[in-house]
Amino acid sequence: MTFDKLLEERSEIEALKLANIPSLKYLAALRGFVTKLDDMQKEEPLAHQELFSLYTDALLELKEYAKCQVLLEGAITQNPEDPTILALVVKYLSQTEDTTVARQTCVAIGQHAGELKLQPNELIGYINILKKIDIGKSINFLETYLEATKSTNIKAKFLLAVLFAEKGDFQKCRSVLKQVAPRIGIPRDISTLLFTLKDHLVFDDLLRAILLFENKSFFRELLILLCIKKHQAKDIDYALSLYKFISEQKSLEIDCRLLGAQLNLVKDFDFNLGQALARTIRENYTVKQIRSVPFIDLNLIFNDDQIHSARSNSFFNFLSMERDWIFLHEQWGSFDRINVKDLIDDKFNTFLLADIWGIKRPEIYEYGKCYTDLKLRDSVVLKPVAGAVSKGIFIIYNQNRIHDLYGKKWLDSIDQLNARINDYLTMGVVRRDQWFLEELISNDSIATRKARDIKFYCFYGKCLLALESQRDDRVLRCWYDRSGKIVDTGKYSNSAFVGKGIDRSHFELAESISRKLPMPFIRVDFLQANDQIYLGELTPIPSDSETLSSYCDSLMGSALSFANIDLREDLLFNREKFQDFFRLANYIRN
């Protein structure tokens, strides 16, 4: 078989993989390809370098490491200085951690470090095995490789800092970290490193090195996550080491969240230490300030009366402390400060996100205009740009049939509408003379049958409750839990009715939206008409949350607390999940 034919066959096999063909079929085709090369190799060694590379790659993918080792050892014997073969050896070592081959080849690989073409995972894998043999050689290789290739591999540069830390050279460790920090903040790989580092003395010193990052707020968030992770792992040495480190940081502005998370870390390992920390928290913070700390055991700090009077784990109290979680500071992106609540609360921004996500939403005909500048039409909803509940919302079926939702009255002319708008602006019901016209979503062509109003209470990807509203002469409400079962929340009990039920796919859609927003809680509001669902708005802080029953309030408060943990971790280490939101923030800012 000719070389070109073999290349063509390999390309066809790779196409199977890219086309998501079942893996068994792909692997069978790959094994057939390797068998042909085996036969060719028996007759005459593969002289063509690209064919040799294809053969080695296929063996590695099939995990036929013994055969691959023999093949590479023969090739190295014949061409000990060939960078292509040495790069294949590095790839083999990154998968197998074969210390014998690593020792035999590390000198040659080191001499040609700047000539090797390596994938990031191959480079990291090779360094991890090389440092087991000689940490000095691993540092020399990585420094040579990064300098020769002018690599922008942040993970590799961070690994170099780790190698210096493990060697005990913290001056160089800090130097590398300072070079990396201005461009990227702290890379997500720091979490894996700090959660798994074996030597807790190195752990302490590396924390001190990382503290040199100017972004202290980011570092505090990282420490909170470390507390949670080490608490979950029940790692006593690191727990006490971490506590010691935190207690020494006088300039870090340690807040109650960090102290509370740290309390949970040390209380099981050193009772007296836990008591001392609890006393420090009690002397400096109230129940109201400490209640949102993940996993905090308030009983270790406060008495029963103090806890009860503060309604610990209250959803309503969390919302009343909105200033603590509605801002994303510069550590989350290239922004000085983002008010997430205001950004998401804006109807126009909600619809921009809906377009990005490919979700249906009502059309907007005009936006942000004074009332007198609007061109009114039939079958629209007139809304203020900034408003709450139904204040200032009018459904205009036609010029002689207008429904004032806030005033709960029907108007029969545009003149009456003009007078009502003037009254609302004068009385402060509507604060600003800025309005928009939105398409009226209804169940019939003449817009007399209103769409269903469905609201989902989501806690960073997990929907706890849904509310169906039926708006006719009076508004009726029906609550559902995540399973679709009708429940009583204590809110709107006087206007309850048996609803039509909510499709499971609508719960899932609301949860998927919630996961894309950097907020621990969001209420996702939909309109449903003619078997179609439309995104109506996103509500960060719903009104009247204080009317929830104590049970629901506590249940939702707990959900919000855990959502805060998950969100904080993703903001630190999985920021790409929010790329649509940050793209919108950039668009608005620019």
Secondary structure, DSSP 8 states (H G I E B T S, - for coil): --HHHHHHHHHHHHHHHHTT--HHHHHHHHHHHHHHHHHHHHHS----HHHHHHHHHHHHHTT-HHHHHHHHHHHHHH-TT-HHHHHHHHHHHHHH--HHHHHHHHHHHHHTGGG----HHHHHHHHHHHHHH-HHHHHHHHHHHHHHHT---HHHHHHHHHHHHHHT-HHHHHHHHHHHHHHHSS-THHHHHHHH-S-HHHHHHHHHHHTTSS-HHHHHHHHHHHHHHHHHHT-HHHHHHHHHHHHH-TTS---HHHHHHHHHHHTTT-HHHHHHHHHHHHHH--HHHHTTSTT--GGGTS-HHHHHHTTTT-HHHHHHTGGGTSEEEGGGSS-SEEEHHHHHH-HHHHHHHHHHHT-----EEEEEE-GGG----SSEEEEESS--TTTT-EEEEETTEEEETTTTEEE-SHHHHHHHHHHHHHHTSS-SS-EEEEE--BSSTTS-SB-EEEEEEESSS-EEEEEEEEESSSEEEEEEETTS-EE--SSSGGGB-------HHHHHHHHHHHHTSS-S-EEEEEEEETTEEEEEEEESS-TTGGGS-HHHHHHHHHHHHHHHHHHHHHHHH-GGGGHHHHHHHHHHH-
